[in-house]
Structure formats: structure tokens, C-alpha cells
Amino acid sequence: MKSETNGIRKGLQNICRDAPILPILAVCLVISCIFVPNFASFYNIKVFFLQASDLLVVCCGVTFVVLNGGIDFSVTSVLSLGSVIGAYIMVFSPIASNPPMAIAVAIIAMLAVGAVVGLINGFAVAVLKMPSFIATLATQLAFSGVAVLFCSLVTEKTSITGLPDGFFILGGEGGYFMVPILIAVAAWTFCFWLLKYTRFGRSLYAVGVNPKTAYISGIPVKKVIMLIMFISGMMAALASVLSTARNQVGMPSLGDKLFISIMAAIIVGGTSTAGGFGGLKQTLLGVLFITLINNTMNLLGVDWYVITVIQGILILVSTMMGMVNGIGKRKTKMMVLEAKK
């Protein structure tokens, strides 16, 4: 009996250490089901998971960057630029009269936007030694401006409507609401496998702990950073596809208000901004928690700016708790040795 009690206690301690948001998420979920009108309705549950799908996909990529001790502001510009370019191809290009081909080419173009932005960020951070804060902020400003200019000058509109109906399946239109959810689950599963079971994943943690020690140990730090930024760009591009399909419009402002939710989900989930601690399990829980907060506040009619204030407070409290509890403490030698295996 005593050993079972100790086992349960140890399990709870591990949960509180690795996923501190889990018990809070469970309590908030129960409270929402009981006290928030229409929260448990089928329609709202569908909306909840569709909203979480977009956020989860983009958070998967940014989690890689945060684990490396960096930040990626440019994901919002990938969402915006990918949205307007994809919508333009499906509505105004010469192949727009052939919807299946237009949709396929548009998706490829949207993913290409993420690849290009990710490679530019990777080159700036890994080769030019620019801080990720500066590099990604620069690309965010540049490509967000390109999205606005492209939409206003090329199409002479502030948004692009009239997308083909077949494209909306990727956004969960009608009876296809499981499609974006399954895509998000597949993206998370791939990233989780990449982070947990590959040498790249172990190298990523090692570089996040101490890049100099990782380099001395033979880890190709530049290649790791390049791949991290590339993955972040590609995940943002995939999120752009899902979000554009769900909103049924191409918008240069698609990602404008999303960045705080991205960082809130990652940090509140339990991933350390100092790098080297956390992962995609924490990000999944963080995404569910932030989506729960947003969804509940919307049902209660709370203004958007109030929700933003709540998210900011959550980020601050989570970061402070992480520092107090020693989440930022990392075992450099162990991680580097694992990366060399």
C-alpha cells in the first residue's frame, strides 16, 4: 500500500513538473461545461477543435524554435502572405477555371512561401549569426508588408473572396470537419516523432541547452538551426492553408492577432523560453488551454482586448513560475552525450 501511494505521489509530481497546465486545464474544462452556456453543444465542440487545429499546427513549428532558445515572429507573415498568394492563384490566375489544379498549385505555392521564409530566417540566424529576435522580426515586417501590397496592388482588394468550394474541405466545411483536425494531428505526430525519436531532436535539445558545447561535441549546429527555422516556416504555411480554407477568404491580416496566442500556448504549456526544456506534449496541452480560454470568453461575450490581457497575464505568470521552479535548469552534459549517440 505504501509503495502504491509513493508511486501515485511520484506520478503526480512528474505531471506537475512536466505538464503543470494539465490539472488547471481539467478544472477549467469542467467549469466551462457546467457554467458556460452552449459550451458543450456539438456545434461549439466542433468550432473548438477547428480553432485548436490551426493553432496547434503553427505552434508545432514555433516550439522547435523556442526549444532552441529563440523566437519566430515571422510565422504570422507566412500565414498572411501564403493566404493571399494561394487565394490569388485559386481566383485570378489562368488556371482558376480548373479548380482541382488551382487548389493543388495554390497549396504548393503556400507551402513554398513557408519554405522560403524559413530558409531566409535559418540563413540569417545560423550563418549570419543574427539573433532570432531581430532576424524573424525583420522578415515578419517585410513579408507582412508584401502581403498587404500584393493584395491591394495586384488584386485591388483588401481581401480575396470567391475561392473554390473544394478548397473549403481543408477548413472543415460541412461534414468534413474532421479533415483539418486529422491534418493537425498528423502534423503534431510527425513533429513529435522528429523531436523525440531522431538524432535531430536530441541535437535540437543539446543546441538549446548550450550551442557552444554542442558544437564542440560534434553536433552540426548550423544545420540544426537551419532545419529548425525551415520546419517553423513550413508548419506556419500549413496552418495558413487550413486557416484560409476555414475562413473561406484570403486575407493579408490573417495572422495579425495570432502571435500572442502562439506564444501563450507554448509558454503556458510548460516549454522554457530559455531553451532546452519542454516539448510538443506541453505545447498540445497549452494549445487546448488557450483555445479553451478564447472559446469560453467568446461565448460569454468578452471583448477581444480583454482576452489579450488575460493571455498576457498567463504568459507572465507561467514564465515566473518556470523560473521559480527551476524549469530553466538543464543538464548540459547529459543532453550532449545523448545527442552524440
C-alpha positions as CSV (number, residue, x, y, z in Angstrom):
1,M,0.0,0.0,0.0
2,K,2.8,2.4,0.9
3,S,4.6,1.7,-2.4
4,E,1.4,2.3,-4.3
5,T,0.9,5.6,-2.5
6,N,4.5,6.6,-3.2
7,G,4.0,5.7,-6.9
8,I,0.9,7.8,-7.2
9,R,2.7,10.7,-5.4
10,K,5.7,10.4,-7.7
11,G,3.4,10.3,-10.8
12,L,1.6,13.5,-9.7
13,Q,4.9,15.2,-9.1
14,N,6.0,14.2,-12.6
15,I,2.8,15.6,-14.0
16,C,3.2,18.9,-12.1
17,R,6.8,19.2,-13.2
18,D,6.4,18.2,-16.9
19,A,2.8,19.3,-17.6
20,P,1.8,21.8,-14.9
21,I,-1.1,23.1,-17.0
22,L,-2.9,19.7,-17.1
23,P,-4.7,19.9,-13.8
24,I,-5.6,23.5,-14.5
25,L,-6.9,22.6,-17.9
26,A,-9.1,19.8,-16.4
27,V,-10.6,22.2,-13.8
28,C,-11.3,24.9,-16.4
29,L,-12.9,22.4,-18.8
30,V,-15.3,21.1,-16.1
31,I,-16.2,24.7,-15.1
32,S,-16.9,25.6,-18.7
33,C,-19.1,22.6,-19.3
34,I,-21.2,23.4,-16.2
35,F,-21.4,27.2,-16.2
36,V,-20.8,28.5,-19.8
37,P,-24.0,28.3,-22.0
38,N,-23.7,26.2,-25.1
39,F,-20.1,25.2,-24.4
40,A,-20.8,21.5,-24.5
41,S,-23.0,21.7,-27.7
42,F,-21.9,19.8,-30.7
43,Y,-21.5,22.9,-32.8
44,N,-19.2,24.6,-30.2
45,I,-17.2,21.4,-29.7
46,K,-16.6,21.3,-33.5
47,V,-15.6,25.0,-33.5
48,F,-13.3,24.4,-30.5
49,F,-11.3,21.7,-32.3
50,L,-11.2,23.6,-35.6
51,Q,-9.8,26.6,-33.8
52,A,-7.3,24.4,-32.0
53,S,-6.2,22.7,-35.2
54,D,-4.9,25.9,-36.8
55,L,-3.1,27.0,-33.6
56,L,-1.6,23.6,-33.0
57,V,0.0,23.3,-36.4
58,V,1.7,26.7,-36.2
59,C,2.7,26.1,-32.6
60,C,4.4,22.8,-33.5
61,G,6.9,24.7,-35.6
62,V,7.5,27.6,-33.2
63,T,8.0,25.1,-30.4
64,F,11.2,23.9,-32.2
65,V,12.5,27.5,-32.3
66,V,11.7,28.1,-28.6
67,L,13.4,24.8,-27.6
68,N,16.4,26.2,-29.3
69,G,16.2,29.3,-27.2
70,G,14.9,31.5,-30.0
71,I,11.7,33.1,-31.2
72,D,10.0,33.3,-34.6
73,F,7.9,36.4,-35.2
74,S,7.7,35.6,-39.0
75,V,5.1,32.9,-38.7
76,T,2.3,35.5,-38.8
77,S,3.7,36.9,-42.1
78,V,3.8,33.4,-43.5
79,L,0.1,33.0,-42.6
80,S,-0.8,36.3,-44.3
81,L,1.3,36.1,-47.4
82,G,0.5,32.4,-48.0
83,S,-3.2,33.2,-47.7
84,V,-3.3,36.0,-50.3
85,I,-1.0,34.2,-52.8
86,G,-3.0,31.0,-52.5
87,A,-6.3,32.8,-52.9
88,Y,-5.0,34.8,-55.9
89,I,-4.0,31.5,-57.7
90,M,-7.4,30.0,-57.0
91,V,-9.4,33.1,-58.1
92,F,-7.4,35.2,-60.5
93,S,-4.7,33.0,-62.1
94,P,-5.1,31.5,-65.6
95,I,-5.7,28.1,-64.0
96,A,-8.5,29.3,-61.8
97,S,-11.0,27.8,-64.3
98,N,-9.7,24.4,-63.3
99,P,-10.5,24.3,-59.6
100,P,-8.7,21.0,-58.7
101,M,-5.5,22.1,-60.4
102,A,-5.8,25.6,-59.0
103,I,-6.2,24.2,-55.5
104,A,-3.2,21.9,-55.8
105,V,-1.0,24.7,-57.2
106,A,-2.2,27.2,-54.6
107,I,-1.3,24.7,-51.7
108,I,2.1,24.2,-53.2
109,A,2.7,27.9,-53.5
110,M,1.5,28.5,-49.9
111,L,3.9,25.8,-48.6
112,A,6.7,27.4,-50.8
113,V,6.2,30.7,-49.0
114,G,6.8,29.0,-45.7
115,A,9.9,27.2,-47.1
116,V,11.4,30.5,-48.4
117,V,10.8,32.5,-45.3
118,G,12.1,29.6,-43.1
119,L,15.3,29.3,-45.2
120,I,15.9,33.1,-45.0
121,N,15.4,33.0,-41.3
122,G,17.7,30.0,-41.0
123,F,20.4,31.6,-43.1
124,A,20.2,34.8,-41.1
125,V,20.4,33.1,-37.7
126,A,22.8,30.2,-38.4
127,V,25.2,31.7,-41.0
128,L,25.0,35.5,-40.3
129,K,24.7,34.9,-36.5
130,M,21.8,37.3,-36.2
131,P,19.7,36.9,-33.1
132,S,16.4,35.1,-34.0
133,F,14.5,38.0,-32.4
134,I,16.0,40.5,-34.9
135,A,16.0,38.2,-38.0
136,T,12.4,37.0,-37.7
137,L,11.1,40.4,-36.7
138,A,12.7,41.8,-39.9
139,T,11.2,39.1,-42.1
140,Q,7.8,39.5,-40.3
141,L,7.7,43.2,-41.1
142,A,8.9,42.7,-44.7
143,F,6.6,39.8,-45.7
144,S,3.6,41.2,-43.9
145,G,4.1,44.4,-46.0
146,V,4.4,42.3,-49.1
147,A,1.1,40.6,-48.3
148,V,-0.7,43.9,-48.0
149,L,0.9,45.4,-51.1
150,F,0.2,42.2,-53.1
151,C,-3.4,42.2,-52.1
152,S,-4.0,45.9,-52.7
153,L,-2.0,46.4,-55.9
154,V,-2.3,43.2,-57.8
155,T,-6.0,42.4,-56.9
156,E,-7.0,46.0,-55.9
157,K,-8.9,44.5,-52.9
158,T,-8.4,44.3,-49.2
159,S,-9.2,40.5,-49.3
160,I,-9.8,37.8,-51.9
161,T,-13.1,36.0,-51.9
162,G,-14.7,33.5,-54.3
163,L,-12.4,30.6,-53.5
164,P,-13.4,27.2,-55.0
165,D,-15.8,25.1,-52.8
166,G,-13.4,22.1,-53.0
167,F,-10.8,24.1,-51.0
168,F,-13.2,24.5,-48.1
169,I,-12.9,20.8,-47.3
170,L,-9.5,21.6,-45.8
171,G,-11.2,24.0,-43.5
172,G,-13.8,21.5,-42.2
173,E,-16.7,22.8,-44.3
174,G,-19.9,20.8,-43.9
175,G,-19.5,17.2,-43.0
176,Y,-15.7,17.4,-43.5
177,F,-14.9,19.0,-40.1
178,M,-12.6,16.1,-39.2
179,V,-10.3,16.8,-42.2
180,P,-8.3,19.8,-40.6
181,I,-8.3,18.0,-37.2
182,L,-6.7,14.9,-38.7
183,I,-4.2,17.1,-40.6
184,A,-3.3,18.8,-37.4
185,V,-2.9,15.5,-35.5
186,A,-0.7,14.2,-38.3
187,A,1.5,17.3,-38.2
188,W,1.8,17.1,-34.4
189,T,2.6,13.4,-34.6
190,F,5.3,13.9,-37.2
191,C,6.9,16.7,-35.2
192,F,6.7,14.7,-32.0
193,W,8.4,11.8,-33.7
194,L,11.0,14.1,-35.1
195,L,11.7,15.6,-31.7
196,K,11.5,12.5,-29.6
197,Y,13.0,9.7,-31.7
198,T,15.5,11.1,-34.1
199,R,19.1,12.3,-33.7
200,F,18.0,15.7,-34.9
201,G,15.6,16.0,-32.0
202,R,18.3,15.2,-29.5
203,S,20.6,17.6,-31.2
204,L,18.0,20.3,-31.0
205,Y,17.7,20.0,-27.2
206,A,21.5,20.0,-26.9
207,V,21.9,23.1,-29.0
208,G,19.1,24.7,-27.0
209,V,21.0,24.0,-23.8
210,N,24.4,25.2,-24.9
211,P,25.2,25.7,-28.6
212,K,29.0,26.0,-27.9
213,T,29.2,22.8,-26.0
214,A,27.1,21.1,-28.7
215,Y,29.4,22.3,-31.4
216,I,32.5,21.1,-29.5
217,S,30.8,17.7,-29.2
218,G,30.4,17.4,-33.0
219,I,26.8,18.4,-33.5
220,P,26.3,20.4,-36.7
221,V,24.8,23.4,-35.0
222,K,24.2,25.4,-38.2
223,K,22.4,22.6,-39.9
224,V,20.2,22.1,-36.8
225,I,19.3,25.8,-36.7
226,M,18.6,25.9,-40.4
227,L,16.3,22.9,-40.2
228,I,14.5,24.3,-37.1
229,M,13.7,27.6,-38.9
230,F,12.6,25.7,-42.0
231,I,10.2,23.5,-40.1
232,S,8.8,26.5,-38.4
233,G,8.1,28.2,-41.7
234,M,6.6,25.0,-43.2
235,M,4.2,24.5,-40.2
236,A,3.1,28.1,-40.5
237,A,2.4,27.6,-44.2
238,L,0.4,24.5,-43.5
239,A,-1.6,26.5,-40.8
240,S,-2.1,29.2,-43.5
241,V,-3.7,26.6,-45.8
242,L,-6.1,25.4,-43.0
243,S,-7.0,28.8,-41.7
244,T,-7.6,30.2,-45.2
245,A,-9.9,27.3,-46.0
246,R,-11.8,27.7,-42.8
247,N,-12.3,31.4,-43.2
248,Q,-13.0,31.0,-46.9
249,V,-11.1,34.1,-47.8
250,G,-7.5,35.2,-48.5
251,M,-6.5,38.0,-46.1
252,P,-3.3,39.9,-45.6
253,S,-4.3,40.3,-41.9
254,L,-4.8,36.6,-41.3
255,G,-2.1,36.2,-38.7
256,D,-2.1,39.7,-37.2
257,K,-3.7,38.7,-33.9
258,L,-2.4,35.2,-33.6
259,F,1.2,35.6,-32.3
260,I,0.2,36.2,-28.7
261,S,-1.9,33.0,-28.7
262,I,1.0,31.1,-30.2
263,M,3.5,32.1,-27.5
264,A,0.9,31.8,-24.8
265,A,0.1,28.2,-25.8
266,I,3.8,27.3,-25.9
267,I,4.9,29.0,-22.6
268,V,1.8,28.2,-20.6
269,G,2.1,24.6,-21.7
270,G,5.5,24.4,-20.0
271,T,8.2,24.9,-22.6
272,S,11.0,27.1,-21.3
273,T,11.8,30.3,-23.3
274,A,15.5,29.8,-22.3
275,G,15.6,26.7,-24.5
276,G,16.3,23.0,-23.8
277,F,13.2,22.1,-21.7
278,G,9.7,21.3,-22.8
279,G,8.3,19.7,-25.9
280,L,5.3,19.0,-28.0
281,K,3.2,17.3,-25.3
282,Q,3.4,20.5,-23.4
283,T,2.5,22.5,-26.5
284,L,-0.5,20.3,-27.2
285,L,-1.9,21.0,-23.6
286,G,-1.1,24.7,-24.0
287,V,-3.0,24.9,-27.3
288,L,-6.0,23.2,-25.7
289,F,-5.9,25.5,-22.7
290,I,-5.6,28.8,-24.8
291,T,-8.3,27.6,-27.2
292,L,-10.5,26.9,-24.2
293,I,-9.9,30.3,-22.7
294,N,-10.6,32.0,-26.1
295,N,-13.7,29.9,-26.8
296,T,-15.1,30.4,-23.4
297,M,-14.6,34.1,-23.4
298,N,-16.2,34.5,-26.8
299,L,-19.2,32.5,-25.7
300,L,-19.5,34.9,-22.7
301,G,-19.2,37.9,-25.0
302,V,-15.9,39.2,-23.6
303,D,-14.2,41.7,-25.7
304,W,-11.1,40.7,-27.7
305,Y,-8.8,43.1,-25.9
306,V,-9.8,41.6,-22.5
307,I,-8.9,38.2,-23.8
308,T,-5.5,39.6,-24.9
309,V,-4.9,40.9,-21.4
310,I,-5.7,37.5,-19.9
311,Q,-3.3,35.8,-22.3
312,G,-0.6,38.3,-21.4
313,I,-1.0,37.7,-17.7
314,L,-0.9,33.9,-18.3
315,I,2.4,34.3,-20.2
316,L,3.9,36.4,-17.4
317,V,2.7,34.1,-14.6
318,S,3.8,30.9,-16.4
319,T,7.3,32.4,-17.1
320,M,7.7,33.4,-13.5
321,M,6.6,30.0,-12.2
322,G,9.1,28.4,-14.6
323,M,11.9,30.5,-13.2
324,V,10.9,29.9,-9.6
325,N,10.5,26.1,-10.0
326,G,13.8,25.8,-11.8
327,I,12.4,24.7,-15.2
328,G,15.2,26.6,-16.8
329,K,17.8,24.3,-15.2
330,R,19.2,22.0,-17.8
331,K,21.7,19.1,-17.7
332,T,24.1,20.1,-20.4
333,K,26.4,17.1,-20.3
334,M,23.6,14.5,-20.4
335,M,21.9,16.1,-23.3
336,V,25.1,16.5,-25.4
337,L,26.0,12.9,-24.7
338,E,22.6,11.7,-25.8
339,A,22.9,13.8,-29.0
340,K,26.2,12.1,-29.9
341,K,24.6,8.6,-29.7
